[in-house]
Amino acid sequence: MATKEEKQPLLNHACAIVENHHHPSITQKQQKRPSYHTLPSSSRASSSSSKSFPTLPPQYQEEDQENRRPDDKKSLKLSNTTFVDPDRNLTWITICLCVGACLPSLDVSIVFTIMNEIGTEFHRAHLATWLHTSYAMSCLATLPLAGKLSDVFGRKYIMLLLVALFFIGSVGCGAATSMNQILISRVLAGFGGGGLQLMSNVVIQDLVPSHQRGQYQSYVSSVQTLGIALGSPLGGFITDTLGWRYAFKLNIIPLICISYYYTFHFTNYNMIDISREGQQQKTLLWKKLKSIDFMGAFLLGLANLSFATTVLLGGNTRTWTDPLIITAIITTFVSFFLFILQQTYWASNPLVSRSCIVNRNVICSSLAYFFICMSNGSVDFTIPQFFMGVLGFTTSQSGMWTMMNALAVPIGCYCAGHYIRYHQGRFQKWLLVSTSSYTGAILVMSCWMVSMIPFIMGIACMPILGFSYGSTLVSLLVAVTADVPSSDVASAMSVMMLFRSMGFLYGTAISSSIIQGNLKTLLEAKINGPSAEYLIHFIRTSIRQVHTLSPQLQQLVADVLGQSLQRAYIFMAFSCAIAILPIVYLKDMNHQKRTGGGSSSSS
């Protein structure tokens, strides 16, 4: 049975003093024994009794021995860590973490609804997808780095940096006077938003005891889902009443509030402070920075940027034989190839753990997650366009109907969890049913795009999509954790998050490419005459101003847009069908009987 010291979080151990506590250079404050809960505040720093110190964990002992001279008797401790009353401070920090996780989700959902309004104002509606793509690419670049940088510089400073980036990006979007300005602001917001969602989970893992982590993790997950659900109607309402700029300014006050808390009430921790000469401290910092796979993050970011450039500009504003498009295609393949080599052979600490690369359930689950998220990201992108461009709804009406999809996601998560619990941890059958239901609903909605089915039937498919997506999400997470040792769970989850983010990015980009390419081709085939070129350009760049055209042209645009959306939904259905293949090859592990080493029975 584990001892009390073994049950304490790693953070408690890491703050212990390495040297003998009778050493005269150690102050009385440093000799305080940490309590079970570790939270950043100075109000209770002196409340613990003085007792013996636990030993430093092996990963820090090895590093300490490498940097310690034989005659060096100074101490190694975790910088600025204090321990406080969890009932009071844990509540406040959880609120701040939830706000930090909710705002990026709210922002993404809002942008999907209002991007055509923004594109129309700047006469760049055919490039409006870049509003999401630029944000998603910077989020993807932040995900593998934020946690590791916080291990070097401390959680507080990295979280303040992320809040500042998201704040600057939000202010910039609200004040932008051109498409280029708002895209730059979206990139900055993405660097902050992606990291905030990640760090909310990291800090919960740091500060909450293991038996309570599930409860607090559910708070963060719930507000993220709430942000996605409320973003569409809220963004539509704000756009119709105040203007789209206020949808971004909405973030300003909450970000200021959590910045205040992090600055004055959140003590930095998880940064190893070497109390020696400055040169040795710099050496340790450089050693930690060197262990981060910046090259892998750069190659992945370059590959994603090249791919997005290819599909969003090719066939839209440039021909597929344009030198820029050809260069982007070559860069995409070369960057991905170098990224694979970097992760497999060159990186000492790769972004994608090598132990996960060879695990069947991790790879199959990640691939299935990628294709499902490609489809789900495409749905989030196309549904508002259908409501506003084909059915003629206002922005707020579109947001209200879109909410039906998001509200069904947590219900699907809940039902999947209970099914797996009552079936001894088995998940494969539920996964196959959920993915098949998702594929079927997508196919039905493809008919809805061209008015082949009644409105009520199409609307009924939206909660089915949300329910199936939530069910698939939980089941795939269980599939991953069921087949890896406890020590590799974090790495496996990181791989899943990476594939998830890439799926959303690629799905949105490919769907936009299909829609814009077909829209351009169909309009050129149906509109003739001396003013045809002007009309086609106006429709593609100012889609929300189509109501100023004649009724005949309005109907033509609605029909053409519906046909373009239908082809995008066929792509989504194909993506879902591909996701079924890796699910079939999953090992249906009995999660409840899995041992600590990862062994389990399989069907």
ROROFI-645849 format. One line per 5 residues: number of its first residue (from 1); their letters; for each residue x, y, z of C-alpha. Coordinates in steps of 0.1 Angstrom, whole numbers, plus 5000, padded with zeros to 4 digits. Layout:
# ROROFI-645849
NUM	a	X Y Z; ...
***
This chain:
# ROROFI-645849
1	matke	5000 5000 5000; 5014 5034 4990; 5028 5056 5018; 5015 5091 5025; 5046 5106 5008
6	ekqpl	5039 5085 4976; 5003 5098 4975; 5014 5135 4977; 5016 5153 4944; 5049 5157 4927
11	lnhac	5047 5194 4933; 5049 5188 4971; 5081 5167 4967; 5098 5190 4943; 5097 5219 4968
16	aiven	5116 5199 4994; 5151 5210 5004; 5178 5188 4991; 5204 5195 5018; 5202 5185 5054
21	hhhps	5177 5207 5071; 5201 5214 5099; 5223 5233 5075; 5227 5269 5089; 5221 5285 5055
26	itqkq	5185 5273 5053; 5160 5297 5068; 5131 5287 5091; 5106 5295 5063; 5123 5270 5040
31	qkrps	5120 5243 5067; 5082 5243 5067; 5066 5210 5057; 5042 5213 5027; 5006 5204 5032
36	yhtlp	4986 5180 5010; 4971 5208 4988; 4995 5231 4969; 4980 5264 4959; 4997 5297 4950
41	sssra	4992 5322 4978; 5013 5337 5006; 4985 5338 5032; 4993 5304 5047; 5030 5300 5040
46	sssss	5038 5298 5077; 5009 5275 5088; 5027 5242 5086; 5048 5226 5113; 5085 5220 5110
51	ksfpt	5093 5184 5103; 5117 5163 5083; 5119 5167 5045; 5110 5141 5019; 5137 5133 4993
56	lppqy	5139 5150 4960; 5123 5130 4931; 5148 5111 4909; 5143 5133 4879; 5154 5163 4899
61	qeedq	5181 5144 4918; 5199 5134 4886; 5198 5170 4873; 5210 5183 4907; 5240 5159 4907
66	enrrp	5250 5170 4872; 5252 5206 4882; 5265 5203 4918; 5301 5207 4927; 5314 5184 4956
71	ddkks	5320 5214 4978; 5287 5231 4969; 5264 5230 4999; 5237 5253 4988; 5201 5243 4984
76	lklsn	5178 5234 4955; 5141 5243 4958; 5110 5250 4939; 5108 5288 4935; 5082 5309 4952
81	ttfvd	5058 5280 4961; 5035 5284 4991; 5006 5263 5004; 4972 5277 5012; 4936 5269 5022
86	pdrnl	4921 5249 4993; 4885 5257 5002; 4890 5294 4996; 4918 5297 4970; 4911 5266 4949
91	twiti	4876 5280 4942; 4890 5313 4929; 4917 5297 4908; 4893 5272 4894; 4870 5301 4884
96	clcvg	4899 5318 4866; 4909 5286 4849; 4873 5280 4837; 4871 5316 4824; 4904 5312 4806
101	aclps	4892 5279 4790; 4857 5292 4781; 4867 5324 4763; 4887 5307 4735; 4858 5282 4729
106	ldvsi	4833 5311 4729; 4856 5330 4705; 4858 5302 4680; 4821 5295 4680; 4814 5332 4675
111	vftim	4838 5335 4646; 4822 5306 4627; 4789 5325 4629; 4801 5360 4620; 4830 5354 4596
116	neigt	4810 5361 4565; 4798 5394 4581; 4835 5404 4586; 4846 5392 4552; 4818 5411 4535
121	efhra	4827 5444 4553; 4862 5441 4540; 4851 5428 4506; 4870 5395 4513; 4842 5371 4520
126	hlatw	4858 5344 4498; 4888 5346 4522; 4868 5347 4554; 4879 5312 4563; 4914 5326 4571
131	lhtsy	4898 5341 4602; 4895 5307 4617; 4924 5291 4600; 4950 5316 4612; 4937 5312 4647
136	amscl	4937 5274 4645; 4973 5273 4632; 4987 5294 4660; 4967 5273 4685; 4983 5242 4670
141	atlpl	5018 5258 4673; 5012 5267 4710; 4998 5233 4722; 5031 5213 4722; 5051 5242 4737
146	agkls	5031 5260 4764; 5033 5232 4790; 5070 5226 4785; 5078 5263 4786; 5058 5266 4819
151	dvfgr	5081 5239 4833; 5110 5262 4826; 5097 5296 4835; 5069 5287 4858; 5031 5285 4854
156	kyiml	5023 5320 4864; 5045 5338 4839; 5035 5316 4810; 4998 5320 4819; 5001 5358 4821
161	llval	5018 5358 4787; 4990 5337 4772; 4964 5360 4787; 4982 5390 4773; 4984 5375 4738
166	ffigs	4947 5366 4738; 4939 5401 4751; 4960 5419 4725; 4945 5397 4698; 4909 5404 4709
171	vgcga	4915 5441 4711; 4932 5441 4677; 4902 5422 4661; 4878 5447 4675; 4898 5477 4662
176	atsmn	4909 5462 4629; 4903 5484 4598; 4915 5458 4572; 4915 5421 4566; 4952 5419 4571
181	qilis	4950 5436 4605; 4923 5413 4617; 4942 5382 4605; 4974 5393 4624; 4952 5398 4655
186	rvlag	4937 5364 4651; 4972 5348 4650; 4981 5365 4683; 4947 5355 4698; 4954 5319 4688
191	fgggg	4988 5318 4704; 4971 5329 4737; 4938 5310 4733; 4953 5276 4726; 4977 5278 4755
196	lqlms	4950 5290 4779; 4929 5259 4772; 4959 5236 4777; 4972 5253 4808; 4938 5251 4825
201	nvviq	4941 5213 4824; 4977 5214 4834; 4972 5236 4865; 4942 5214 4876; 4966 5184 4874
206	dlvps	4992 5203 4895; 4971 5216 4923; 4941 5192 4928; 4945 5159 4947; 4941 5129 4925
211	hqrgq	4908 5118 4940; 4893 5152 4932; 4908 5159 4897; 4879 5143 4878; 4855 5167 4895
216	yqsyv	4875 5198 4888; 4883 5187 4853; 4846 5183 4846; 4842 5220 4856; 4867 5231 4829
221	ssvqt	4852 5207 4803; 4817 5219 4811; 4825 5256 4806; 4843 5248 4773; 4812 5231 4760
226	lgial	4790 5259 4773; 4812 5284 4754; 4809 5265 4722; 4771 5262 4727; 4765 5299 4736
231	gsplg	4790 5314 4711; 4768 5311 4680; 4737 5327 4694; 4756 5353 4714; 4778 5363 4684
236	gfitd	4747 5365 4662; 4728 5387 4687; 4758 5410 4692; 4764 5413 4655; 4728 5421 4647
241	tlgwr	4725 5447 4676; 4759 5463 4682; 4781 5451 4654; 4806 5423 4650; 4835 5442 4666
246	yafkl	4818 5440 4700; 4819 5402 4697; 4857 5404 4702; 4856 5432 4727; 4835 5409 4748
251	niipl	4867 5392 4760; 4884 5423 4774; 4868 5426 4809; 4871 5389 4818; 4907 5388 4806
256	icisy	4915 5419 4827; 4900 5402 4858; 4919 5369 4855; 4951 5389 4847; 4946 5407 4880
261	yytfh	4942 5374 4899; 4972 5358 4883; 4994 5388 4889; 4986 5394 4926; 4972 5362 4940
266	ftnyn	4988 5334 4920; 5024 5326 4930; 5048 5312 4904; 5057 5276 4908; 5072 5246 4891
271	midis	5103 5265 4882; 5135 5250 4896; 5156 5277 4912; 5193 5270 4915; 5207 5291 4944
276	regqq	5242 5293 4929; 5263 5316 4908; 5244 5331 4879; 5264 5313 4852; 5253 5279 4865
281	qktll	5217 5290 4867; 5219 5301 4831; 5233 5267 4821; 5204 5249 4837; 5179 5272 4820
286	wkklk	5196 5266 4786; 5196 5229 4793; 5159 5229 4799; 5152 5251 4769; 5173 5228 4747
291	sidfm	5152 5198 4757; 5121 5214 4742; 5115 5203 4706; 5113 5238 4690; 5123 5224 4656
296	gafll	5095 5198 4656; 5070 5226 4664; 5084 5248 4636; 5083 5220 4610; 5047 5211 4620
301	glanl	5037 5247 4619; 5053 5252 4585; 5036 5221 4571; 5002 5233 4584; 5007 5268 4570
306	sfatt	5017 5254 4536; 4987 5231 4535; 4963 5258 4544; 4978 5281 4518; 4974 5254 4492
311	vllgg	4938 5245 4498; 4925 5280 4506; 4941 5299 4477; 4943 5272 4451; 4913 5273 4428
316	ntrtw	4900 5303 4447; 4922 5334 4441; 4950 5315 4423; 4951 5287 4398; 4964 5253 4408
321	tdpli	4994 5258 4385; 5004 5291 4401; 5041 5290 4413; 5030 5299 4449; 5006 5270 4451
326	itaii	5031 5245 4436; 5057 5258 4461; 5032 5254 4490; 5024 5218 4480; 5061 5208 4479
331	ttfvs	5067 5226 4512; 5038 5207 4528; 5052 5173 4519; 5088 5181 4527; 5079 5196 4561
336	fflfi	5058 5167 4571; 5086 5143 4560; 5112 5162 4580; 5087 5164 4610; 5084 5126 4609
341	lqqty	5122 5122 4609; 5125 5147 4637; 5101 5129 4659; 5114 5094 4650; 5152 5098 4651
346	wasnp	5165 5133 4657; 5146 5149 4687; 5158 5140 4722; 5123 5149 4736; 5099 5147 4706
351	lvsrs	5065 5163 4706; 5050 5129 4698; 5062 5103 4723; 5080 5073 4706; 5063 5049 4730
356	civnr	5030 5061 4717; 5039 5058 4680; 5041 5020 4683; 5009 5016 4704; 4981 5003 4682
361	nvics	4953 5019 4702; 4970 5053 4704; 4976 5054 4666; 4941 5040 4657; 4923 5063 4681
366	slayf	4943 5094 4670; 4935 5086 4633; 4898 5081 4640; 4898 5113 4661; 4915 5132 4632
371	ficms	4889 5122 4606; 4860 5127 4630; 4872 5162 4639; 4878 5170 4602; 4841 5164 4597
376	ngsvd	4830 5181 4629; 4850 5212 4621; 4835 5213 4586; 4800 5211 4601; 4807 5240 4625
381	ftipq	4820 5260 4595; 4792 5253 4570; 4760 5253 4591; 4760 5291 4596; 4766 5296 4559
386	ffmgv	4736 5273 4550; 4713 5291 4574; 4723 5326 4563; 4732 5321 4526; 4706 5295 4516
391	lgftt	4677 5298 4540; 4681 5336 4544; 4682 5336 4583; 4697 5365 4602; 4730 5361 4621
396	sqsgm	4712 5357 4654; 4687 5332 4640; 4715 5312 4626; 4733 5312 4659; 4702 5300 4678
401	wtmmn	4697 5270 4654; 4734 5261 4654; 4733 5258 4692; 4712 5226 4689; 4743 5208 4677
406	alavp	4766 5220 4706; 4741 5213 4733; 4738 5176 4724; 4776 5171 4728; 4777 5168 4766
411	igcyc	4747 5145 4765; 4766 5122 4742; 4796 5123 4765; 4775 5114 4795; 4757 5085 4778
416	aghyi	4790 5071 4764; 4806 5072 4798; 4777 5053 4814; 4776 5027 4786; 4813 5020 4790
421	ryhqg	4810 5018 4827; 4781 4993 4826; 4798 4971 4800; 4830 4965 4819; 4850 4991 4801
426	rfqkw	4842 4979 4765; 4839 5007 4740; 4843 4994 4704; 4807 4986 4697; 4796 5019 4710
431	llvst	4822 5036 4689; 4811 5019 4657; 4775 5028 4663; 4783 5064 4672; 4805 5069 4641
436	ssytg	4780 5052 4618; 4752 5074 4632; 4774 5105 4626; 4781 5094 4590; 4744 5087 4584
441	ailvm	4734 5121 4597; 4759 5138 4575; 4746 5121 4544; 4710 5132 4553; 4722 5167 4558
446	scwmv	4739 5167 4524; 4704 5163 4509; 4691 5191 4532; 4716 5215 4516; 4697 5214 4483
451	smipf	4662 5212 4498; 4657 5175 4490; 4642 5169 4525; 4620 5189 4548; 4634 5215 4572
456	imgia	4623 5196 4603; 4642 5164 4592; 4674 5184 4586; 4671 5201 4620; 4666 5167 4637
461	cmpil	4700 5156 4623; 4718 5184 4642; 4714 5170 4678; 4722 5135 4664; 4755 5150 4651
466	gfsyg	4763 5165 4685; 4753 5134 4704; 4774 5111 4682; 4804 5134 4683; 4803 5136 4721
471	stlvs	4799 5098 4723; 4829 5092 4700; 4850 5117 4718; 4847 5099 4752; 4850 5065 4737
476	llvav	4882 5073 4719; 4897 5088 4750; 4889 5056 4769; 4904 5035 4741; 4937 5054 4745
481	tadvp	4940 5052 4782; 4929 5016 4783; 4960 5004 4765; 4989 5025 4778; 5007 5024 4811
486	ssdva	4998 5052 4836; 5032 5068 4830; 5024 5072 4792; 4988 5085 4796; 4999 5122 4794
491	samsv	5019 5116 4762; 4991 5097 4746; 4966 5125 4754; 4990 5150 4739; 4991 5130 4707
496	mmlfr	4953 5129 4707; 4951 5167 4712; 4975 5172 4683; 4955 5151 4659; 4923 5168 4671
501	smgfl	4936 5203 4664; 4949 5192 4630; 4916 5176 4622; 4896 5208 4629; 4922 5229 4609
506	ygtai	4922 5206 4579; 4885 5200 4578; 4877 5237 4578; 4903 5245 4552; 4893 5216 4528
511	sssii	4855 5224 4531; 4862 5261 4524; 4882 5251 4493; 4854 5229 4481; 4828 5255 4486
516	qgnlk	4847 5284 4471; 4859 5264 4442; 4825 5251 4433; 4808 5284 4440; 4832 5301 4415
521	tllea	4827 5275 4388; 4789 5273 4391; 4785 5311 4391; 4807 5314 4360; 4785 5288 4343
526	kingp	4752 5304 4352; 4758 5342 4350; 4765 5356 4316; 4766 5390 4300; 4788 5421 4302
531	saeyl	4784 5425 4340; 4790 5388 4348; 4825 5393 4360; 4815 5421 4383; 4785 5402 4397
536	ihfir	4805 5371 4404; 4832 5391 4421; 4806 5409 4442; 4788 5377 4452; 4820 5359 4463
541	tsirq	4835 5389 4482; 4803 5403 4497; 4781 5373 4503; 4761 5390 4530; 4751 5418 4506
546	vhtls	4734 5395 4481; 4700 5407 4494; 4707 5440 4475; 4705 5421 4442; 4674 5412 4422
551	pqlqq	4652 5383 4435; 4662 5362 4406; 4699 5366 4413; 4693 5360 4451; 4676 5327 4443
556	lvadv	4704 5317 4419; 4730 5324 4445; 4711 5304 4471; 4709 5274 4448; 4745 5276 4438
561	lgqsl	4757 5279 4474; 4735 5249 4484; 4751 5228 4457; 4785 5238 4468; 4777 5230 4504
566	qrayi	4763 5196 4494; 4796 5187 4479; 4814 5197 4511; 4790 5174 4531; 4799 5145 4508
571	fmafs	4835 5151 4517; 4825 5151 4554; 4807 5118 4550; 4837 5103 4533; 4859 5115 4562
576	caiai	4836 5098 4587; 4836 5066 4567; 4874 5065 4568; 4873 5070 4606; 4855 5037 4609
581	lpivy	4885 5018 4596; 4909 5025 4624; 4881 5019 4649; 4877 4984 4636; 4914 4977 4644
586	lkdmn	4912 4990 4680; 4918 4965 4707; 4886 4964 4727; 4903 4966 4761; 4886 4960 4794
591	hqkrt	4895 4994 4810; 4883 4985 4844; 4906 4954 4847; 4937 4971 4832; 4967 4968 4854
596	gggss	4992 4995 4862; 5015 4983 4835; 4989 4986 4808; 4980 4949 4803; 4944 4939 4799
601	sss	4921 4915 4784; 4910 4921 4748; 4882 4907 4728
***
